[in-house]
Amino acid sequence: MSRLHLIDSPISWVLAGLAIGFGLGVNDVSVWLLALGLGGYVAYLWRHGEVKSETEGRLFVAGPAFILSWTVGFIIHGLLF
């Protein structure tokens, strides 16, 4: 699996968001990591160039999936701790 294919995959973004949300909950560090992750996502979209119709869904779903998984992670963190 190439590095580009791994970054394009929404699963890697979901796992990163879930790990940040679950590991840190909602605090300053977690929000900064979320902001950096979303900034990195936007920069990645800009550097990625033109998308192909068969891969655009996987590429664009990664950002919202990152935010939603962070939310689920801090909800689980709040329920367990």
PDB file with one MODEL, atoms N, CA, C and O in Angstrom:
MODEL        1
ATOM      1  N   MET A   1       0.849  -1.173   0.000  1.00  0.00           N
ATOM      2  CA  MET A   1       0.000   0.000   0.000  1.00  0.00           C
ATOM      3  C   MET A   1       0.899   1.241   0.000  1.00  0.00           C
ATOM      4  O   MET A   1       1.755   1.395   0.871  1.00  0.00           O
ATOM      5  N   SER A   2       0.700   2.100  -0.959  1.00  0.00           N
ATOM      6  CA  SER A   2       1.540   3.290  -1.061  1.00  0.00           C
ATOM      7  C   SER A   2       1.148   4.319  -0.006  1.00  0.00           C
ATOM      8  O   SER A   2       0.048   4.285   0.544  1.00  0.00           O
ATOM      9  N   ARG A   3       2.056   5.210   0.253  1.00  0.00           N
ATOM     10  CA  ARG A   3       1.822   6.265   1.243  1.00  0.00           C
ATOM     11  C   ARG A   3       0.661   7.160   0.817  1.00  0.00           C
ATOM     12  O   ARG A   3      -0.146   7.565   1.654  1.00  0.00           O
ATOM     13  N   LEU A   4       0.570   7.470  -0.464  1.00  0.00           N
ATOM     14  CA  LEU A   4      -0.516   8.301  -0.972  1.00  0.00           C
ATOM     15  C   LEU A   4      -1.861   7.611  -0.803  1.00  0.00           C
ATOM     16  O   LEU A   4      -2.849   8.253  -0.446  1.00  0.00           O
ATOM     17  N   HIS A   5      -1.904   6.324  -1.053  1.00  0.00           N
ATOM     18  CA  HIS A   5      -3.153   5.580  -0.892  1.00  0.00           C
ATOM     19  C   HIS A   5      -3.579   5.556   0.581  1.00  0.00           C
ATOM     20  O   HIS A   5      -4.770   5.615   0.888  1.00  0.00           O
ATOM     21  N   LEU A   6      -2.625   5.470   1.466  1.00  0.00           N
ATOM     22  CA  LEU A   6      -2.921   5.478   2.898  1.00  0.00           C
ATOM     23  C   LEU A   6      -3.462   6.837   3.339  1.00  0.00           C
ATOM     24  O   LEU A   6      -4.403   6.895   4.131  1.00  0.00           O
ATOM     25  N   ILE A   7      -2.887   7.919   2.843  1.00  0.00           N
ATOM     26  CA  ILE A   7      -3.359   9.258   3.202  1.00  0.00           C
ATOM     27  C   ILE A   7      -4.718   9.532   2.574  1.00  0.00           C
ATOM     28  O   ILE A   7      -5.548  10.202   3.188  1.00  0.00           O
ATOM     29  N   ASP A   8      -4.965   9.037   1.378  1.00  0.00           N
ATOM     30  CA  ASP A   8      -6.261   9.218   0.727  1.00  0.00           C
ATOM     31  C   ASP A   8      -7.376   8.455   1.435  1.00  0.00           C
ATOM     32  O   ASP A   8      -8.546   8.817   1.311  1.00  0.00           O
ATOM     33  N   SER A   9      -7.037   7.432   2.156  1.00  0.00           N
ATOM     34  CA  SER A   9      -8.043   6.589   2.797  1.00  0.00           C
ATOM     35  C   SER A   9      -8.685   7.298   3.984  1.00  0.00           C
ATOM     36  O   SER A   9      -7.978   7.806   4.854  1.00  0.00           O
ATOM     37  N   PRO A  10     -10.008   7.339   4.033  1.00  0.00           N
ATOM     38  CA  PRO A  10     -10.674   7.948   5.185  1.00  0.00           C
ATOM     39  C   PRO A  10     -10.444   7.169   6.477  1.00  0.00           C
ATOM     40  O   PRO A  10     -10.585   7.726   7.566  1.00  0.00           O
ATOM     41  N   ILE A  11     -10.092   5.895   6.370  1.00  0.00           N
ATOM     42  CA  ILE A  11      -9.881   5.080   7.568  1.00  0.00           C
ATOM     43  C   ILE A  11      -8.707   5.609   8.381  1.00  0.00           C
ATOM     44  O   ILE A  11      -8.777   5.642   9.610  1.00  0.00           O
ATOM     45  N   SER A  12      -7.641   6.020   7.727  1.00  0.00           N
ATOM     46  CA  SER A  12      -6.494   6.562   8.461  1.00  0.00           C
ATOM     47  C   SER A  12      -6.857   7.875   9.162  1.00  0.00           C
ATOM     48  O   SER A  12      -6.383   8.136  10.267  1.00  0.00           O
ATOM     49  N   TRP A  13      -7.691   8.696   8.528  1.00  0.00           N
ATOM     50  CA  TRP A  13      -8.126   9.948   9.147  1.00  0.00           C
ATOM     51  C   TRP A  13      -9.067   9.675  10.321  1.00  0.00           C
ATOM     52  O   TRP A  13      -9.011  10.363  11.341  1.00  0.00           O
ATOM     53  N   VAL A  14      -9.929   8.670  10.173  1.00  0.00           N
ATOM     54  CA  VAL A  14     -10.837   8.302  11.259  1.00  0.00           C
ATOM     55  C   VAL A  14     -10.051   7.790  12.457  1.00  0.00           C
ATOM     56  O   VAL A  14     -10.339   8.169  13.592  1.00  0.00           O
ATOM     57  N   LEU A  15      -9.072   6.943  12.220  1.00  0.00           N
ATOM     58  CA  LEU A  15      -8.274   6.417  13.328  1.00  0.00           C
ATOM     59  C   LEU A  15      -7.495   7.522  14.038  1.00  0.00           C
ATOM     60  O   LEU A  15      -7.375   7.510  15.263  1.00  0.00           O
ATOM     61  N   ALA A  16      -6.970   8.470  13.276  1.00  0.00           N
ATOM     62  CA  ALA A  16      -6.241   9.591  13.882  1.00  0.00           C
ATOM     63  C   ALA A  16      -7.179  10.456  14.732  1.00  0.00           C
ATOM     64  O   ALA A  16      -6.836  10.813  15.859  1.00  0.00           O
ATOM     65  N   GLY A  17      -8.339  10.787  14.207  1.00  0.00           N
ATOM     66  CA  GLY A  17      -9.297  11.592  14.957  1.00  0.00           C
ATOM     67  C   GLY A  17      -9.795  10.882  16.198  1.00  0.00           C
ATOM     68  O   GLY A  17      -9.929  11.495  17.257  1.00  0.00           O
ATOM     69  N   LEU A  18     -10.070   9.600  16.075  1.00  0.00           N
ATOM     70  CA  LEU A  18     -10.538   8.819  17.218  1.00  0.00           C
ATOM     71  C   LEU A  18      -9.466   8.737  18.294  1.00  0.00           C
ATOM     72  O   LEU A  18      -9.770   8.843  19.483  1.00  0.00           O
ATOM     73  N   ALA A  19      -8.222   8.550  17.889  1.00  0.00           N
ATOM     74  CA  ALA A  19      -7.124   8.475  18.857  1.00  0.00           C
ATOM     75  C   ALA A  19      -6.944   9.796  19.595  1.00  0.00           C
ATOM     76  O   ALA A  19      -6.730   9.801  20.807  1.00  0.00           O
ATOM     77  N   ILE A  20      -7.026  10.909  18.884  1.00  0.00           N
ATOM     78  CA  ILE A  20      -6.890  12.225  19.529  1.00  0.00           C
ATOM     79  C   ILE A  20      -8.050  12.466  20.486  1.00  0.00           C
ATOM     80  O   ILE A  20      -7.838  12.866  21.631  1.00  0.00           O
ATOM     81  N   GLY A  21      -9.268  12.226  20.026  1.00  0.00           N
ATOM     82  CA  GLY A  21     -10.439  12.461  20.868  1.00  0.00           C
ATOM     83  C   GLY A  21     -10.489  11.556  22.073  1.00  0.00           C
ATOM     84  O   GLY A  21     -10.786  12.012  23.177  1.00  0.00           O
ATOM     85  N   PHE A  22     -10.205  10.279  21.885  1.00  0.00           N
ATOM     86  CA  PHE A  22     -10.257   9.343  22.996  1.00  0.00           C
ATOM     87  C   PHE A  22      -9.087   9.535  23.953  1.00  0.00           C
ATOM     88  O   PHE A  22      -9.250   9.473  25.172  1.00  0.00           O
ATOM     89  N   GLY A  23      -7.921   9.767  23.391  1.00  0.00           N
ATOM     90  CA  GLY A  23      -6.726   9.883  24.223  1.00  0.00           C
ATOM     91  C   GLY A  23      -6.679  11.161  25.039  1.00  0.00           C
ATOM     92  O   GLY A  23      -6.203  11.147  26.174  1.00  0.00           O
ATOM     93  N   LEU A  24      -7.159  12.253  24.492  1.00  0.00           N
ATOM     94  CA  LEU A  24      -7.029  13.541  25.173  1.00  0.00           C
ATOM     95  C   LEU A  24      -8.347  14.142  25.641  1.00  0.00           C
ATOM     96  O   LEU A  24      -8.351  15.058  26.464  1.00  0.00           O
ATOM     97  N   GLY A  25      -9.460  13.641  25.130  1.00  0.00           N
ATOM     98  CA  GLY A  25     -10.734  14.268  25.473  1.00  0.00           C
ATOM     99  C   GLY A  25     -10.815  15.630  24.806  1.00  0.00           C
ATOM    100  O   GLY A  25     -10.288  15.829  23.712  1.00  0.00           O
ATOM    101  N   VAL A  26     -11.479  16.566  25.473  1.00  0.00           N
ATOM    102  CA  VAL A  26     -11.562  17.925  24.945  1.00  0.00           C
ATOM    103  C   VAL A  26     -10.711  18.815  25.835  1.00  0.00           C
ATOM    104  O   VAL A  26     -11.106  19.157  26.950  1.00  0.00           O
ATOM    105  N   ASN A  27      -9.560  19.179  25.340  1.00  0.00           N
ATOM    106  CA  ASN A  27      -8.691  20.117  26.037  1.00  0.00           C
ATOM    107  C   ASN A  27      -7.941  20.936  24.996  1.00  0.00           C
ATOM    108  O   ASN A  27      -8.139  20.750  23.795  1.00  0.00           O
ATOM    109  N   ASP A  28      -7.092  21.832  25.447  1.00  0.00           N
ATOM    110  CA  ASP A  28      -6.390  22.710  24.508  1.00  0.00           C
ATOM    111  C   ASP A  28      -5.533  21.935  23.512  1.00  0.00           C
ATOM    112  O   ASP A  28      -5.530  22.234  22.318  1.00  0.00           O
ATOM    113  N   VAL A  29      -4.815  20.948  24.008  1.00  0.00           N
ATOM    114  CA  VAL A  29      -3.920  20.175  23.133  1.00  0.00           C
ATOM    115  C   VAL A  29      -4.731  19.433  22.068  1.00  0.00           C
ATOM    116  O   VAL A  29      -4.341  19.396  20.901  1.00  0.00           O
ATOM    117  N   SER A  30      -5.850  18.848  22.468  1.00  0.00           N
ATOM    118  CA  SER A  30      -6.689  18.114  21.543  1.00  0.00           C
ATOM    119  C   SER A  30      -7.235  19.025  20.450  1.00  0.00           C
ATOM    120  O   SER A  30      -7.248  18.650  19.278  1.00  0.00           O
ATOM    121  N   VAL A  31      -7.681  20.207  20.824  1.00  0.00           N
ATOM    122  CA  VAL A  31      -8.226  21.144  19.842  1.00  0.00           C
ATOM    123  C   VAL A  31      -7.125  21.646  18.912  1.00  0.00           C
ATOM    124  O   VAL A  31      -7.363  21.821  17.717  1.00  0.00           O
ATOM    125  N   TRP A  32      -5.929  21.879  19.439  1.00  0.00           N
ATOM    126  CA  TRP A  32      -4.815  22.291  18.591  1.00  0.00           C
ATOM    127  C   TRP A  32      -4.448  21.178  17.602  1.00  0.00           C
ATOM    128  O   TRP A  32      -4.183  21.450  16.431  1.00  0.00           O
ATOM    129  N   LEU A  33      -4.435  19.940  18.068  1.00  0.00           N
ATOM    130  CA  LEU A  33      -4.145  18.829  17.167  1.00  0.00           C
ATOM    131  C   LEU A  33      -5.228  18.688  16.098  1.00  0.00           C
ATOM    132  O   LEU A  33      -4.930  18.373  14.946  1.00  0.00           O
ATOM    133  N   LEU A  34      -6.472  18.920  16.476  1.00  0.00           N
ATOM    134  CA  LEU A  34      -7.558  18.883  15.512  1.00  0.00           C
ATOM    135  C   LEU A  34      -7.381  19.985  14.469  1.00  0.00           C
ATOM    136  O   LEU A  34      -7.541  19.741  13.273  1.00  0.00           O
ATOM    137  N   ALA A  35      -7.055  21.184  14.917  1.00  0.00           N
ATOM    138  CA  ALA A  35      -6.843  22.298  13.989  1.00  0.00           C
ATOM    139  C   ALA A  35      -5.660  22.026  13.060  1.00  0.00           C
ATOM    140  O   ALA A  35      -5.731  22.301  11.862  1.00  0.00           O
ATOM    141  N   LEU A  36      -4.582  21.488  13.610  1.00  0.00           N
ATOM    142  CA  LEU A  36      -3.429  21.145  12.773  1.00  0.00           C
ATOM    143  C   LEU A  36      -3.774  20.037  11.770  1.00  0.00           C
ATOM    144  O   LEU A  36      -3.332  20.066  10.622  1.00  0.00           O
ATOM    145  N   GLY A  37      -4.559  19.075  12.217  1.00  0.00           N
ATOM    146  CA  GLY A  37      -4.976  18.006  11.317  1.00  0.00           C
ATOM    147  C   GLY A  37      -5.844  18.515  10.184  1.00  0.00           C
ATOM    148  O   GLY A  37      -5.683  18.095   9.038  1.00  0.00           O
ATOM    149  N   LEU A  38      -6.763  19.417  10.493  1.00  0.00           N
ATOM    150  CA  LEU A  38      -7.614  19.972   9.446  1.00  0.00           C
ATOM    151  C   LEU A  38      -6.827  20.884   8.512  1.00  0.00           C
ATOM    152  O   LEU A  38      -7.078  20.914   7.307  1.00  0.00           O
ATOM    153  N   GLY A  39      -5.873  21.628   9.072  1.00  0.00           N
ATOM    154  CA  GLY A  39      -4.987  22.432   8.231  1.00  0.00           C
ATOM    155  C   GLY A  39      -4.154  21.555   7.316  1.00  0.00           C
ATOM    156  O   GLY A  39      -3.957  21.873   6.143  1.00  0.00           O
ATOM    157  N   GLY A  40      -3.664  20.443   7.861  1.00  0.00           N
ATOM    158  CA  GLY A  40      -2.918  19.489   7.050  1.00  0.00           C
ATOM    159  C   GLY A  40      -3.782  18.860   5.967  1.00  0.00           C
ATOM    160  O   GLY A  40      -3.308  18.596   4.862  1.00  0.00           O
ATOM    161  N   TYR A  41      -5.043  18.624   6.283  1.00  0.00           N
ATOM    162  CA  TYR A  41      -5.976  18.068   5.303  1.00  0.00           C
ATOM    163  C   TYR A  41      -6.197  19.048   4.156  1.00  0.00           C
ATOM    164  O   TYR A  41      -6.172  18.655   2.989  1.00  0.00           O
ATOM    165  N   VAL A  42      -6.414  20.319   4.481  1.00  0.00           N
ATOM    166  CA  VAL A  42      -6.615  21.334   3.441  1.00  0.00           C
ATOM    167  C   VAL A  42      -5.347  21.485   2.591  1.00  0.00           C
ATOM    168  O   VAL A  42      -5.425  21.589   1.367  1.00  0.00           O
ATOM    169  N   ALA A  43      -4.187  21.497   3.244  1.00  0.00           N
ATOM    170  CA  ALA A  43      -2.931  21.586   2.496  1.00  0.00           C
ATOM    171  C   ALA A  43      -2.752  20.360   1.596  1.00  0.00           C
ATOM    172  O   ALA A  43      -2.276  20.476   0.466  1.00  0.00           O
ATOM    173  N   TYR A  44      -3.133  19.198   2.101  1.00  0.00           N
ATOM    174  CA  TYR A  44      -3.025  17.985   1.298  1.00  0.00           C
ATOM    175  C   TYR A  44      -3.947  18.056   0.082  1.00  0.00           C
ATOM    176  O   TYR A  44      -3.554  17.662  -1.016  1.00  0.00           O
ATOM    177  N   LEU A  45      -5.173  18.557   0.269  1.00  0.00           N
ATOM    178  CA  LEU A  45      -6.084  18.705  -0.865  1.00  0.00           C
ATOM    179  C   LEU A  45      -5.501  19.657  -1.903  1.00  0.00           C
ATOM    180  O   LEU A  45      -5.606  19.416  -3.105  1.00  0.00           O
ATOM    181  N   TRP A  46      -4.890  20.731  -1.435  1.00  0.00           N
ATOM    182  CA  TRP A  46      -4.312  21.708  -2.344  1.00  0.00           C
ATOM    183  C   TRP A  46      -3.147  21.096  -3.126  1.00  0.00           C
ATOM    184  O   TRP A  46      -3.015  21.317  -4.329  1.00  0.00           O
ATOM    185  N   ARG A  47      -2.309  20.331  -2.435  1.00  0.00           N
ATOM    186  CA  ARG A  47      -1.142  19.724  -3.081  1.00  0.00           C
ATOM    187  C   ARG A  47      -1.509  18.501  -3.931  1.00  0.00           C
ATOM    188  O   ARG A  47      -0.752  18.108  -4.818  1.00  0.00           O
ATOM    189  N   HIS A  48      -2.652  17.915  -3.659  1.00  0.00           N
ATOM    190  CA  HIS A  48      -3.047  16.693  -4.349  1.00  0.00           C
ATOM    191  C   HIS A  48      -3.292  16.952  -5.829  1.00  0.00           C
ATOM    192  O   HIS A  48      -3.033  16.083  -6.661  1.00  0.00           O
ATOM    193  N   GLY A  49      -3.778  18.112  -6.157  1.00  0.00           N
ATOM    194  CA  GLY A  49      -4.061  18.422  -7.559  1.00  0.00           C
ATOM    195  C   GLY A  49      -5.452  17.970  -7.951  1.00  0.00           C
ATOM    196  O   GLY A  49      -6.320  17.764  -7.103  1.00  0.00           O
ATOM    197  N   GLU A  50      -5.647  17.822  -9.235  1.00  0.00           N
ATOM    198  CA  GLU A  50      -6.967  17.435  -9.731  1.00  0.00           C
ATOM    199  C   GLU A  50      -7.320  16.023  -9.279  1.00  0.00           C
ATOM    200  O   GLU A  50      -6.472  15.135  -9.197  1.00  0.00           O
ATOM    201  N   VAL A  51      -8.594  15.856  -8.992  1.00  0.00           N
ATOM    202  CA  VAL A  51      -9.052  14.536  -8.566  1.00  0.00           C
ATOM    203  C   VAL A  51      -9.676  13.808  -9.749  1.00  0.00           C
ATOM    204  O   VAL A  51     -10.075  14.416 -10.742  1.00  0.00           O
ATOM    205  N   LYS A  52      -9.746  12.520  -9.614  1.00  0.00           N
ATOM    206  CA  LYS A  52     -10.415  11.694 -10.612  1.00  0.00           C
ATOM    207  C   LYS A  52     -11.780  11.337 -10.072  1.00  0.00           C
ATOM    208  O   LYS A  52     -11.956  11.200  -8.862  1.00  0.00           O
ATOM    209  N   SER A  53     -12.735  11.186 -10.945  1.00  0.00           N
ATOM    210  CA  SER A  53     -14.114  10.953 -10.503  1.00  0.00           C
ATOM    211  C   SER A  53     -14.246   9.676  -9.680  1.00  0.00           C
ATOM    212  O   SER A  53     -15.120   9.596  -8.817  1.00  0.00           O
ATOM    213  N   GLU A  54     -13.410   8.687  -9.922  1.00  0.00           N
ATOM    214  CA  GLU A  54     -13.534   7.437  -9.168  1.00  0.00           C
ATOM    215  C   GLU A  54     -12.904   7.505  -7.778  1.00  0.00           C
ATOM    216  O   GLU A  54     -13.165   6.637  -6.946  1.00  0.00           O
ATOM    217  N   THR A  55     -12.077   8.524  -7.512  1.00  0.00           N
ATOM    218  CA  THR A  55     -11.427   8.611  -6.197  1.00  0.00           C
ATOM    219  C   THR A  55     -11.797   9.856  -5.403  1.00  0.00           C
ATOM    220  O   THR A  55     -11.326  10.024  -4.278  1.00  0.00           O
ATOM    221  N   GLU A  56     -12.629  10.735  -5.960  1.00  0.00           N
ATOM    222  CA  GLU A  56     -12.899  11.983  -5.261  1.00  0.00           C
ATOM    223  C   GLU A  56     -13.692  11.783  -3.971  1.00  0.00           C
ATOM    224  O   GLU A  56     -13.507  12.542  -3.020  1.00  0.00           O
ATOM    225  N   GLY A  57     -14.547  10.806  -3.916  1.00  0.00           N
ATOM    226  CA  GLY A  57     -15.322  10.561  -2.700  1.00  0.00           C
ATOM    227  C   GLY A  57     -14.430  10.193  -1.524  1.00  0.00           C
ATOM    228  O   GLY A  57     -14.589  10.721  -0.424  1.00  0.00           O
ATOM    229  N   ARG A  58     -13.500   9.295  -1.760  1.00  0.00           N
ATOM    230  CA  ARG A  58     -12.560   8.882  -0.700  1.00  0.00           C
ATOM    231  C   ARG A  58     -11.693  10.039  -0.244  1.00  0.00           C
ATOM    232  O   ARG A  58     -11.349  10.140   0.933  1.00  0.00           O
ATOM    233  N   LEU A  59     -11.341  10.910  -1.176  1.00  0.00           N
ATOM    234  CA  LEU A  59     -10.465  12.023  -0.852  1.00  0.00           C
ATOM    235  C   LEU A  59     -11.190  13.082  -0.019  1.00  0.00           C
ATOM    236  O   LEU A  59     -10.644  13.572   0.969  1.00  0.00           O
ATOM    237  N   PHE A  60     -12.398  13.431  -0.405  1.00  0.00           N
ATOM    238  CA  PHE A  60     -13.097  14.518   0.267  1.00  0.00           C
ATOM    239  C   PHE A  60     -13.807  14.101   1.547  1.00  0.00           C
ATOM    240  O   PHE A  60     -14.117  14.962   2.370  1.00  0.00           O
ATOM    241  N   VAL A  61     -14.071  12.838   1.744  1.00  0.00           N
ATOM    242  CA  VAL A  61     -14.735  12.398   2.968  1.00  0.00           C
ATOM    243  C   VAL A  61     -13.773  12.363   4.160  1.00  0.00           C
ATOM    244  O   VAL A  61     -14.219  12.283   5.304  1.00  0.00           O
ATOM    245  N   ALA A  62     -12.489  12.420   3.912  1.00  0.00           N
ATOM    246  CA  ALA A  62     -11.505  12.296   4.993  1.00  0.00           C
ATOM    247  C   ALA A  62     -11.611  13.425   6.017  1.00  0.00           C
ATOM    248  O   ALA A  62     -11.516  13.155   7.215  1.00  0.00           O
ATOM    249  N   GLY A  63     -11.800  14.661   5.605  1.00  0.00           N
ATOM    250  CA  GLY A  63     -11.887  15.791   6.540  1.00  0.00           C
ATOM    251  C   GLY A  63     -13.081  15.693   7.483  1.00  0.00           C
ATOM    252  O   GLY A  63     -12.907  15.751   8.700  1.00  0.00           O
ATOM    253  N   PRO A  64     -14.299  15.544   6.939  1.00  0.00           N
ATOM    254  CA  PRO A  64     -15.452  15.371   7.830  1.00  0.00           C
ATOM    255  C   PRO A  64     -15.353  14.119   8.703  1.00  0.00           C
ATOM    256  O   PRO A  64     -15.791  14.128   9.853  1.00  0.00           O
ATOM    257  N   ALA A  65     -14.788  13.058   8.165  1.00  0.00           N
ATOM    258  CA  ALA A  65     -14.622  11.835   8.953  1.00  0.00           C
ATOM    259  C   ALA A  65     -13.664  12.075  10.114  1.00  0.00           C
ATOM    260  O   ALA A  65     -13.859  11.524  11.197  1.00  0.00           O
ATOM    261  N   PHE A  66     -12.636  12.887   9.903  1.00  0.00           N
ATOM    262  CA  PHE A  66     -11.680  13.237  10.954  1.00  0.00           C
ATOM    263  C   PHE A  66     -12.380  13.976  12.094  1.00  0.00           C
ATOM    264  O   PHE A  66     -12.168  13.657  13.264  1.00  0.00           O
ATOM    265  N   ILE A  67     -13.205  14.952  11.758  1.00  0.00           N
ATOM    266  CA  ILE A  67     -13.923  15.726  12.778  1.00  0.00           C
ATOM    267  C   ILE A  67     -14.924  14.846  13.529  1.00  0.00           C
ATOM    268  O   ILE A  67     -14.994  14.890  14.757  1.00  0.00           O
ATOM    269  N   LEU A  68     -15.688  14.057  12.794  1.00  0.00           N
ATOM    270  CA  LEU A  68     -16.696  13.211  13.440  1.00  0.00           C
ATOM    271  C   LEU A  68     -16.059  12.142  14.328  1.00  0.00           C
ATOM    272  O   LEU A  68     -16.576  11.845  15.405  1.00  0.00           O
ATOM    273  N   SER A  69     -14.960  11.572  13.893  1.00  0.00           N
ATOM    274  CA  SER A  69     -14.325  10.552  14.729  1.00  0.00           C
ATOM    275  C   SER A  69     -13.699  11.173  15.974  1.00  0.00           C
ATOM    276  O   SER A  69     -13.674  10.537  17.027  1.00  0.00           O
ATOM    277  N   TRP A  70     -13.196  12.400  15.875  1.00  0.00           N
ATOM    278  CA  TRP A  70     -12.697  13.109  17.058  1.00  0.00           C
ATOM    279  C   TRP A  70     -13.847  13.313  18.049  1.00  0.00           C
ATOM    280  O   TRP A  70     -13.681  13.127  19.254  1.00  0.00           O
ATOM    281  N   THR A  71     -15.007  13.695  17.525  1.00  0.00           N
ATOM    282  CA  THR A  71     -16.186  13.889  18.381  1.00  0.00           C
ATOM    283  C   THR A  71     -16.584  12.582  19.066  1.00  0.00           C
ATOM    284  O   THR A  71     -16.843  12.568  20.269  1.00  0.00           O
ATOM    285  N   VAL A  72     -16.632  11.508  18.324  1.00  0.00           N
ATOM    286  CA  VAL A  72     -16.962  10.203  18.904  1.00  0.00           C
ATOM    287  C   VAL A  72     -15.906   9.808  19.936  1.00  0.00           C
ATOM    288  O   VAL A  72     -16.241   9.253  20.983  1.00  0.00           O
ATOM    289  N   GLY A  73     -14.645  10.087  19.650  1.00  0.00           N
ATOM    290  CA  GLY A  73     -13.571   9.753  20.585  1.00  0.00           C
ATOM    291  C   GLY A  73     -13.702  10.490  21.902  1.00  0.00           C
ATOM    292  O   GLY A  73     -13.527   9.880  22.956  1.00  0.00           O
ATOM    293  N   PHE A  74     -14.005  11.793  21.881  1.00  0.00           N
ATOM    294  CA  PHE A  74     -14.114  12.478  23.163  1.00  0.00           C
ATOM    295  C   PHE A  74     -15.409  12.156  23.879  1.00  0.00           C
ATOM    296  O   PHE A  74     -15.481  12.290  25.101  1.00  0.00           O
ATOM    297  N   ILE A  75     -16.437  11.734  23.153  1.00  0.00           N
ATOM    298  CA  ILE A  75     -17.656  11.262  23.823  1.00  0.00           C
ATOM    299  C   ILE A  75     -17.368   9.955  24.564  1.00  0.00           C
ATOM    300  O   ILE A  75     -17.771   9.793  25.716  1.00  0.00           O
ATOM    301  N   ILE A  76     -16.679   9.036  23.916  1.00  0.00           N
ATOM    302  CA  ILE A  76     -16.298   7.777  24.572  1.00  0.00           C
ATOM    303  C   ILE A  76     -15.391   8.060  25.757  1.00  0.00           C
ATOM    304  O   ILE A  76     -15.547   7.456  26.819  1.00  0.00           O
ATOM    305  N   HIS A  77     -14.448   8.971  25.584  1.00  0.00           N
ATOM    306  CA  HIS A  77     -13.558   9.368  26.683  1.00  0.00           C
ATOM    307  C   HIS A  77     -14.367   9.902  27.866  1.00  0.00           C
ATOM    308  O   HIS A  77     -14.108   9.538  29.013  1.00  0.00           O
ATOM    309  N   GLY A  78     -15.338  10.757  27.588  1.00  0.00           N
ATOM    310  CA  GLY A  78     -16.171  11.315  28.641  1.00  0.00           C
ATOM    311  C   GLY A  78     -17.011  10.270  29.349  1.00  0.00           C
ATOM    312  O   GLY A  78     -17.222  10.362  30.558  1.00  0.00           O
ATOM    313  N   LEU A  79     -17.495   9.275  28.613  1.00  0.00           N
ATOM    314  CA  LEU A  79     -18.314   8.229  29.224  1.00  0.00           C
ATOM    315  C   LEU A  79     -17.490   7.276  30.082  1.00  0.00           C
ATOM    316  O   LEU A  79     -17.958   6.802  31.118  1.00  0.00           O
ATOM    317  N   LEU A  80     -16.265   6.998  29.651  1.00  0.00           N
ATOM    318  CA  LEU A  80     -15.424   6.047  30.385  1.00  0.00           C
ATOM    319  C   LEU A  80     -14.665   6.664  31.538  1.00  0.00           C
ATOM    320  O   LEU A  80     -14.422   5.997  32.544  1.00  0.00           O
ATOM    321  N   PHE A  81     -14.286   7.918  31.414  1.00  0.00           N
ATOM    322  CA  PHE A  81     -13.481   8.541  32.452  1.00  0.00           C
ATOM    323  C   PHE A  81     -14.296   9.630  33.073  1.00  0.00           C
ATOM    324  O   PHE A  81     -13.825  10.309  33.986  1.00  0.00           O
TER     325      PHE A  81
ENDMDL
END
